[in-house]
Amino acid sequence: MINIGTYNELKIQRQTSFGLYLADEAGEEVLLPNKYCPENFELNDPIRVFVYLDSTEKKVATNIVPKITLNEFAFLKVNDVTTVGAFMDWGLEKDLLVPYREQNQKMEVGRWYLVYLELDTKTDRLYASNRIERVLQNEVMELSIGDEVDLIIYKKTDLGYKAIVNNKHKGLIFKNEIFKEINIGDRLKGFVKKIRDDNKLDITLQAPGFEKSIDSNTELIIQILIKNEGFIAVTDKSSPEEIYKEFGISKKAFKKAIGGLYKKAKIIIEDDGIKMIQKPEELSGNES
């Protein structure tokens, strides 16, 4: 059977004035229009194509790579809005419909939304849905703490950002653990930090063991102070983002390290930054 919304491995069956007819092992055929046909080919050559319904609701093949395939997520732009719904650019000639019932909020022309591609099995029509959480589940998971996972950011909340995990689950990245700018639709690598009793997933963007030891963090801060002539405008009151940008460590790790340096009278913590007490040549290499 030639499947809609996915790639199919077919064979070139015959040539017509309209294009090439491709067939599967069962003999079902689909047209590859002339504009998508390869320049050189032989009958029975294998060919990989994407199949969807054209404007006449017939199966048609293309060698254009769509921006989304069946049962996948993508961040797409709305080209038009009509009485039946929003139409999105998914890289093919015929825009992708998001029916009104599948929109979390009324979509607007020119804006981008994260959607999921589905197939109406009664009509064989592809459609997109913006109701992301409807297709996510955490009841059955084969994940362990520390596992690396693929993420797609889909919603900002007061706690942080919600993410699609491995294309099937939902997880949360807490905002106090985010040290770089992220946006809806971003695809990232992350790690399972915690699996709660109700199967909710806490996700972190830092790999396990990312936090260095206090000693190595101390040496890192010393070296950056030396590079900046003994002063840097970051303190324990600075934001996690500022600290991460400067040192590449979390605010918690930074506070522990400068606390140790302060107790050893190696630095002073001023209102506008931290300053070395000793000369750079006395400090360097003595804290590791």
WOJO-V792653 format. One line per field, one symbol per residue. ss: DSSP state (~ for helix, > for strand, _ for the rest). Layout:
ss: ???
This chain:
ss: ______>>>>>>>>>___>>>>>_____>>>>>~~~_________>>>>>>>>_____>>>>__________>>>>>>>>>___>>>>>______>>>>~~~_________>>>>>>>>>____>>>>>__~~~~____________>>>>>>>>>___>>>>>>___>>>>>>~~~_________>>>>>>>>>_____>>>>_________~~~~~~~~~~~~~~___>>_______~~~~~~~~___~~~~~~~~~~~~~___>>>>__>>>>___~~~~_____
